[in-house]
Amino acid sequence: MAMSQYQHVKRILEGSRKALAIHEIGARIFARFKVRHADTAISARIREIRRDLEVDGKTITSRRAGPGKCHHVYAIERSMA
């Protein structure tokens, strides 16, 4: 059974030691699973995963990649609630 986009994105985020930009997530998915997903699809899966993780006491954090950067990086972290 083939893995879904959701599973690809979640596995990459769970296995990463650093926050990743959407294009980095896509590159890692391709390197690991040999499939390509559009950036818009990855972004949509991040929103779904964020909603689902809240139940487990985790969340996906988003922050600017750095000063002057217009893109964000994402990481799974424990919620502080």
Z-matrix of the N, CA and C atoms (Angstrom, degrees):
N
C 1 1.448
C 2 1.533 1 108.71
N 3 1.305 2 115.88 1 129.28
C 4 1.465 3 121.36 2 -178.70
C 5 1.531 4 110.93 3 -73.75
N 6 1.315 5 114.74 4 146.84
C 7 1.460 6 119.71 5 177.75
C 8 1.526 7 109.68 6 -77.69
N 9 1.314 8 115.89 7 150.98
C 10 1.463 9 121.61 8 179.67
C 11 1.533 10 110.23 9 -87.00
N 12 1.322 11 115.95 10 167.29
C 13 1.463 12 120.63 11 174.11
C 14 1.526 13 109.72 12 -55.98
N 15 1.308 14 116.26 13 -44.18
C 16 1.465 15 122.48 14 -179.87
C 17 1.527 16 109.76 15 -54.74
N 18 1.318 17 117.12 16 -49.40
C 19 1.461 18 121.56 17 -178.81
C 20 1.527 19 111.63 18 -64.51
N 21 1.335 20 116.93 19 -39.89
C 22 1.466 21 120.43 20 177.89
C 23 1.521 22 110.59 21 -59.90
N 24 1.333 23 116.88 22 -51.76
C 25 1.463 24 121.17 23 -176.99
C 26 1.526 25 110.40 24 -63.13
N 27 1.327 26 117.32 25 -44.74
C 28 1.458 27 120.50 26 -178.48
C 29 1.529 28 111.47 27 -63.03
N 30 1.305 29 117.74 28 -43.40
C 31 1.473 30 120.48 29 179.60
C 32 1.521 31 112.13 30 -62.71
N 33 1.335 32 116.07 31 -41.02
C 34 1.462 33 119.42 32 179.16
C 35 1.522 34 110.59 33 -65.29
N 36 1.328 35 117.69 34 -45.34
C 37 1.462 36 120.36 35 179.80
C 38 1.526 37 111.67 36 -65.53
N 39 1.331 38 117.32 37 -40.66
C 40 1.466 39 120.49 38 179.22
C 41 1.525 40 112.08 39 -65.58
N 42 1.310 41 116.91 40 -32.94
C 43 1.459 42 120.88 41 -176.55
C 44 1.517 43 114.76 42 -88.88
N 45 1.318 44 117.27 43 -5.04
C 46 1.462 45 119.86 44 -176.56
C 47 1.529 46 111.79 45 -87.37
N 48 1.316 47 115.28 46 141.05
C 49 1.468 48 120.86 47 177.14
C 50 1.523 49 111.61 48 -91.67
N 51 1.332 50 116.40 49 -6.35
C 52 1.462 51 120.17 50 179.61
C 53 1.519 52 109.29 51 -137.30
N 54 1.315 53 114.98 52 161.83
C 55 1.459 54 120.13 53 176.62
C 56 1.529 55 108.74 54 -69.21
N 57 1.333 56 115.55 55 143.95
C 58 1.464 57 120.93 56 -175.49
C 59 1.522 58 111.55 57 -124.19
N 60 1.328 59 116.14 58 143.80
C 61 1.454 60 122.24 59 171.82
C 62 1.536 61 108.26 60 -78.68
N 63 1.313 62 115.85 61 160.60
C 64 1.467 63 119.88 62 -178.28
C 65 1.527 64 111.30 63 -56.36
N 66 1.330 65 117.97 64 -42.90
C 67 1.468 66 119.10 65 -179.47
C 68 1.533 67 111.55 66 -65.76
N 69 1.337 68 117.62 67 -30.70
C 70 1.465 69 121.00 68 176.70
C 71 1.528 70 110.55 69 -70.68
N 72 1.314 71 116.46 70 -39.19
C 73 1.470 72 120.61 71 176.37
C 74 1.524 73 108.88 72 -60.50
N 75 1.334 74 116.62 73 -46.50
C 76 1.466 75 120.99 74 178.89
C 77 1.515 76 112.58 75 -59.78
N 78 1.336 77 116.73 76 -41.92
C 79 1.468 78 120.72 77 179.73
C 80 1.526 79 110.92 78 -65.49
N 81 1.331 80 116.40 79 -40.75
C 82 1.474 81 119.67 80 179.06
C 83 1.529 82 111.49 81 -68.20
N 84 1.327 83 116.70 82 -36.83
C 85 1.472 84 119.72 83 176.02
C 86 1.517 85 109.29 84 -61.09
N 87 1.330 86 116.76 85 -45.54
C 88 1.461 87 119.26 86 -179.74
C 89 1.526 88 111.16 87 -63.89
N 90 1.314 89 117.22 88 -43.65
C 91 1.465 90 120.41 89 -179.05
C 92 1.528 91 111.53 90 -63.33
N 93 1.316 92 116.73 91 -37.89
C 94 1.471 93 119.96 92 -175.03
C 95 1.527 94 113.40 93 -88.37
N 96 1.349 95 116.50 94 -41.42
C 97 1.466 96 120.08 95 -171.97
C 98 1.525 97 113.87 96 -111.50
N 99 1.329 98 117.47 97 -6.33
C 100 1.472 99 123.32 98 178.78
C 101 1.525 100 113.12 99 59.90
N 102 1.329 101 116.21 100 36.74
C 103 1.467 102 121.70 101 173.08
C 104 1.525 103 107.93 102 -133.34
N 105 1.314 104 115.75 103 152.81
C 106 1.463 105 120.79 104 178.03
C 107 1.521 106 109.10 105 -111.99
N 108 1.328 107 115.48 106 138.44
C 109 1.457 108 122.07 107 174.39
C 110 1.517 109 107.78 108 -124.59
N 111 1.314 110 116.51 109 141.23
C 112 1.462 111 121.34 110 177.91
C 113 1.529 112 109.80 111 -64.61
N 114 1.323 113 116.11 112 148.58
C 115 1.463 114 120.37 113 177.84
C 116 1.524 115 111.51 114 -56.48
N 117 1.334 116 117.14 115 -37.46
C 118 1.468 117 120.24 116 179.26
C 119 1.524 118 111.03 117 -64.34
N 120 1.323 119 117.43 118 -36.68
C 121 1.466 120 121.17 119 178.19
C 122 1.530 121 110.26 120 -68.47
N 123 1.326 122 117.10 121 -41.04
C 124 1.467 123 120.88 122 178.47
C 125 1.524 124 109.77 123 -62.79
N 126 1.322 125 116.73 124 -42.82
C 127 1.461 126 121.31 125 178.36
C 128 1.531 127 111.18 126 -60.50
N 129 1.323 128 116.82 127 -42.76
C 130 1.466 129 121.02 128 178.44
C 131 1.528 130 111.03 129 -64.06
N 132 1.333 131 117.36 130 -41.09
C 133 1.464 132 120.27 131 178.81
C 134 1.527 133 110.81 132 -66.17
N 135 1.336 134 118.00 133 -36.11
C 136 1.467 135 121.07 134 176.72
C 137 1.525 136 109.71 135 -59.52
N 138 1.331 137 117.43 136 -43.10
C 139 1.471 138 120.41 137 178.77
C 140 1.528 139 110.73 138 -63.09
N 141 1.328 140 117.50 139 -41.50
C 142 1.467 141 120.67 140 178.15
C 143 1.524 142 111.44 141 -64.48
N 144 1.318 143 116.57 142 -45.75
C 145 1.468 144 121.11 143 -179.18
C 146 1.520 145 109.75 144 -63.05
N 147 1.333 146 117.31 145 -42.12
C 148 1.475 147 121.09 146 178.76
C 149 1.530 148 109.99 147 -56.51
N 150 1.307 149 117.11 148 -46.39
C 151 1.465 150 121.88 149 179.57
C 152 1.532 151 110.77 150 -62.49
N 153 1.312 152 118.12 151 -44.37
C 154 1.460 153 122.35 152 -178.09
C 155 1.530 154 112.68 153 -70.11
N 156 1.314 155 118.01 154 -35.50
C 157 1.462 156 121.29 155 -177.80
C 158 1.520 157 113.02 156 -69.55
N 159 1.324 158 117.53 157 -26.52
C 160 1.462 159 120.66 158 -178.91
C 161 1.524 160 111.09 159 -56.15
N 162 1.315 161 117.44 160 -30.61
C 163 1.459 162 122.72 161 178.66
C 164 1.524 163 110.53 162 -66.99
N 165 1.328 164 118.01 163 -32.43
C 166 1.468 165 123.64 164 -178.17
C 167 1.523 166 113.57 165 -91.11
N 168 1.334 167 117.74 166 7.06
C 169 1.460 168 120.16 167 -179.51
C 170 1.509 169 113.98 168 76.81
N 171 1.321 170 117.40 169 18.92
C 172 1.459 171 122.89 170 177.00
C 173 1.528 172 108.13 171 -121.39
N 174 1.300 173 115.84 172 167.96
C 175 1.459 174 120.46 173 174.80
C 176 1.521 175 109.32 174 -151.65
N 177 1.302 176 115.66 175 165.39
C 178 1.457 177 120.60 176 171.95
C 179 1.516 178 106.28 177 -100.99
N 180 1.310 179 116.06 178 119.52
C 181 1.454 180 120.51 179 177.82
C 182 1.517 181 109.69 180 -89.09
N 183 1.309 182 114.84 181 151.04
C 184 1.453 183 122.00 182 178.92
C 185 1.520 184 108.03 183 -133.52
N 186 1.325 185 116.21 184 133.51
C 187 1.459 186 120.15 185 176.32
C 188 1.519 187 108.87 186 -150.47
N 189 1.311 188 114.94 187 159.46
C 190 1.467 189 118.80 188 177.14
C 191 1.527 190 109.50 189 -62.14
N 192 1.311 191 115.69 190 145.57
C 193 1.464 192 120.77 191 -176.94
C 194 1.527 193 112.54 192 -68.23
N 195 1.299 194 117.63 193 -20.94
C 196 1.459 195 120.80 194 178.83
C 197 1.514 196 110.52 195 164.75
N 198 1.312 197 117.52 196 174.03
C 199 1.464 198 120.62 197 179.74
C 200 1.528 199 111.41 198 -56.45
N 201 1.312 200 115.21 199 130.62
C 202 1.457 201 119.71 200 179.22
C 203 1.513 202 114.73 201 77.62
N 204 1.317 203 117.63 202 -3.29
C 205 1.470 204 121.07 203 179.87
C 206 1.519 205 109.32 204 -84.93
N 207 1.317 206 116.87 205 140.67
C 208 1.465 207 119.57 206 -179.41
C 209 1.526 208 111.97 207 -101.31
N 210 1.326 209 118.67 208 -4.40
C 211 1.460 210 119.36 209 178.81
C 212 1.533 211 110.23 210 -105.35
N 213 1.323 212 114.62 211 162.84
C 214 1.461 213 121.62 212 -178.12
C 215 1.522 214 110.17 213 -109.74
N 216 1.329 215 114.66 214 159.43
C 217 1.462 216 121.52 215 172.85
C 218 1.520 217 108.08 216 -118.29
N 219 1.313 218 116.11 217 151.57
C 220 1.460 219 122.61 218 -172.80
C 221 1.527 220 110.45 219 -126.65
N 222 1.337 221 115.67 220 143.98
C 223 1.463 222 121.21 221 177.39
C 224 1.524 223 109.25 222 -151.17
N 225 1.330 224 117.12 223 150.54
C 226 1.451 225 121.91 224 174.50
C 227 1.524 226 107.70 225 -89.13
N 228 1.331 227 116.06 226 128.39
C 229 1.461 228 121.32 227 179.41
C 230 1.519 229 109.91 228 -139.59
N 231 1.323 230 115.61 229 160.91
C 232 1.470 231 121.93 230 173.34
C 233 1.509 232 109.99 231 -66.62
N 234 1.322 233 118.09 232 137.37
C 235 1.462 234 121.75 233 176.24
C 236 1.520 235 109.21 234 -72.15
N 237 1.278 236 117.30 235 148.97
C 238 1.461 237 122.60 236 178.05
C 239 1.521 238 111.47 237 -98.74
N 240 1.299 239 118.13 238 24.59
C 241 1.473 240 121.86 239 -176.96
C 242 1.508 241 112.63 240 -80.03
